[in-house]
Amino acid sequence: MNRSSPHWWNVRTWFFLLAHLALLALLLLHSIEFQTADASPATQVTPTCPPTGCAQARVYGYQPRRYDMRSTFNDAASNTLGNNGPSYDQINRGLPPNMTQETVSASRPIPHIVLRGMAWQESHWLQFANAVGDPDDTYACTLISGDCGYGLMQITSCMSDGCGWFAPNRVAGELAYNGSGYSSL
């Protein structure tokens, strides 16, 4: 009887130790899930962006890392943004007087490096920021220049009414939609 008591005590002690370790592991995983959820766009507090006197209001949004924006430029260049941006039927190719109309498609894209260069010159690839030097991977209001250029491509033309072919509020609030604005530049 004396020999079985210490053995029973050891098994019970190990059982409780393992149960407590499992409980601690679950609590740790649960806290990590909450921290991840706090960083998601759905749980961010949406502040009111200050007015600018421009045609469209600034929108509070998430500025992704610049590296993650490559696909947006590629999709815009090949006219495959779908509902994320306006589509373009044809563009002029060549120089006057020898210009021809050509359809932009995945098989005949605009060179994406041209779009990237234009967006870098205009905004340093920022849609949501207070200034061009702001960091990415953060939340901010739409970047608007002194001449009321909006976001990534600094769209200025037709921002009051869209001129019948684009939605100005989407240019102000959606990175991919703004990134498709190459034809208005």
C-alpha positions as CSV (number, residue, x, y, z in Angstrom):
1,M,0.0,0.0,0.0
2,N,2.8,2.4,0.7
3,R,4.4,1.7,-2.6
4,S,1.2,2.4,-4.6
5,S,0.4,5.7,-2.9
6,P,3.6,7.5,-4.1
7,H,3.0,6.1,-7.6
8,W,-0.6,7.3,-7.6
9,W,0.5,10.7,-6.4
10,N,3.0,11.0,-9.2
11,V,0.4,10.1,-11.9
12,R,-2.1,12.5,-10.5
13,T,0.5,15.3,-10.2
14,W,1.6,14.7,-13.8
15,F,-2.0,14.7,-15.0
16,F,-2.7,18.1,-13.3
17,L,0.5,19.6,-14.6
18,L,-0.3,18.6,-18.2
19,A,-3.9,19.8,-17.8
20,H,-2.6,23.2,-16.5
21,L,-0.1,23.4,-19.4
22,A,-2.8,22.6,-21.9
23,L,-5.0,25.3,-20.3
24,L,-2.2,27.9,-20.5
25,A,-1.6,27.0,-24.1
26,L,-5.2,27.5,-25.0
27,L,-5.3,30.8,-23.2
28,L,-2.2,31.9,-25.0
29,L,-3.7,30.9,-28.4
30,H,-6.9,32.7,-27.5
31,S,-5.1,35.9,-26.7
32,I,-3.2,35.8,-30.0
33,E,-6.5,35.4,-31.8
34,F,-7.8,38.5,-30.1
35,Q,-4.6,40.5,-31.0
36,T,-4.9,39.4,-34.6
37,A,-8.6,40.4,-34.7
38,D,-7.8,43.8,-33.2
39,A,-5.5,44.5,-36.2
40,S,-8.1,43.5,-38.8
41,P,-9.9,46.3,-40.8
42,A,-13.3,45.2,-39.4
43,T,-12.4,46.1,-35.9
44,Q,-10.6,49.4,-36.5
45,V,-12.2,52.6,-35.1
46,T,-13.1,54.8,-38.1
47,P,-12.3,58.4,-37.3
48,T,-13.8,61.3,-39.3
49,C,-11.3,62.6,-41.9
50,P,-10.9,66.4,-41.8
51,P,-12.5,68.2,-44.7
52,T,-10.2,69.5,-47.5
53,G,-12.4,71.8,-49.6
54,C,-12.1,69.3,-52.5
55,A,-15.0,67.8,-54.5
56,Q,-14.9,64.4,-52.7
57,A,-14.6,63.7,-48.9
58,R,-11.5,61.9,-47.7
59,V,-12.1,58.3,-46.7
60,Y,-10.4,56.5,-43.8
61,G,-8.8,53.3,-45.0
62,Y,-6.0,50.8,-44.9
63,Q,-2.8,51.4,-46.7
64,P,-1.2,48.0,-47.6
65,R,2.5,47.4,-47.8
66,R,3.9,48.6,-51.1
67,Y,5.2,45.2,-51.9
68,D,1.6,43.8,-51.7
69,M,0.3,46.3,-54.3
70,R,2.1,44.7,-57.2
71,S,-1.0,42.7,-58.2
72,T,-3.1,45.8,-58.3
73,F,-0.8,47.4,-60.9
74,N,-0.6,44.2,-62.9
75,D,-4.5,43.8,-62.9
76,A,-4.9,47.5,-63.9
77,A,-2.4,47.2,-66.6
78,S,-4.1,44.1,-68.1
79,N,-7.6,45.6,-67.7
80,T,-8.6,42.7,-65.3
81,L,-9.7,44.6,-62.2
82,G,-13.3,43.5,-62.8
83,N,-15.7,45.3,-60.4
84,N,-12.7,46.8,-58.6
85,G,-12.1,49.4,-61.3
86,P,-13.5,50.9,-64.5
87,S,-12.7,49.0,-67.6
88,Y,-11.2,50.5,-70.7
89,D,-12.3,49.5,-74.1
90,Q,-9.5,51.0,-76.2
91,I,-6.5,53.2,-75.9
92,N,-4.4,55.0,-78.5
93,R,-1.2,53.4,-79.5
94,G,1.6,55.2,-81.3
95,L,2.2,58.9,-82.0
96,P,0.2,61.2,-84.3
97,P,-0.4,61.0,-87.1
98,N,0.1,57.2,-86.9
99,M,-2.1,56.4,-83.9
100,T,-4.2,53.3,-83.8
101,Q,-6.9,52.2,-81.4
102,E,-6.0,49.1,-79.4
103,T,-8.0,47.1,-76.8
104,V,-6.3,46.7,-73.4
105,S,-6.4,43.0,-72.3
106,A,-4.3,40.4,-70.5
107,S,-2.8,39.5,-73.9
108,R,-2.1,43.2,-74.8
109,P,-1.5,45.0,-71.5
110,I,-0.2,48.4,-70.8
111,P,3.3,47.8,-69.3
112,H,2.7,47.6,-65.6
113,I,6.1,49.3,-64.9
114,V,4.6,52.5,-66.5
115,L,1.7,52.4,-64.1
116,R,4.1,51.8,-61.1
117,G,6.3,54.7,-62.2
118,M,3.4,57.1,-62.6
119,A,1.9,56.1,-59.2
120,W,5.4,56.5,-57.6
121,Q,5.8,59.9,-59.0
122,E,2.3,61.0,-58.0
123,S,2.0,59.5,-54.5
124,H,4.9,57.1,-53.7
125,W,2.2,54.4,-54.0
126,L,0.0,55.7,-51.2
127,Q,-3.7,55.9,-51.3
128,F,-4.3,56.4,-47.6
129,A,-1.8,58.8,-45.9
130,N,-1.5,62.3,-44.5
131,A,1.6,63.0,-46.5
132,V,3.8,61.3,-49.2
133,G,6.4,60.4,-46.6
134,D,4.0,58.4,-44.3
135,P,4.6,54.7,-43.7
136,D,2.5,52.0,-45.3
137,D,0.8,49.1,-43.6
138,T,-1.3,51.5,-41.5
139,Y,-4.7,53.3,-41.4
140,A,-5.1,56.9,-42.6
141,C,-7.4,59.2,-44.6
142,T,-7.2,59.5,-48.4
143,L,-4.0,61.3,-49.5
144,I,-5.1,64.5,-51.2
145,S,-2.7,67.0,-52.7
146,G,-3.0,70.8,-52.6
147,D,-4.6,70.8,-56.1
148,C,-7.2,68.2,-54.9
149,G,-5.4,65.2,-56.5
150,Y,-6.8,62.0,-54.9
151,G,-4.9,59.0,-53.7
152,L,-2.6,56.6,-55.5
153,M,-2.7,58.2,-59.0
154,Q,-3.6,61.7,-57.7
155,I,-6.7,61.9,-59.9
156,T,-7.9,65.5,-60.3
157,S,-10.1,65.6,-63.5
158,C,-13.8,64.9,-63.2
159,M,-13.7,64.4,-59.4
160,S,-17.0,66.3,-59.0
161,D,-19.1,64.2,-61.4
162,G,-16.9,61.4,-62.9
163,C,-17.5,62.7,-66.4
164,G,-19.9,59.8,-67.0
165,W,-17.4,57.0,-66.9
166,F,-16.1,56.6,-63.3
167,A,-17.3,57.0,-59.7
168,P,-15.4,59.8,-57.9
169,N,-16.2,58.5,-54.4
170,R,-14.6,55.1,-55.3
171,V,-11.5,57.0,-56.6
172,A,-11.3,58.6,-53.2
173,G,-11.9,55.5,-51.1
174,E,-10.6,52.4,-53.0
175,L,-7.0,51.8,-53.8
176,A,-7.5,49.4,-56.8
177,Y,-10.2,51.7,-58.3
178,N,-7.8,54.7,-58.0
179,G,-5.0,52.6,-59.4
180,S,-7.0,52.0,-62.6
181,G,-7.1,55.8,-63.2
182,Y,-4.2,55.7,-65.6
183,S,-6.4,56.7,-68.5
184,S,-7.5,60.0,-66.8
185,L,-3.9,61.2,-66.2
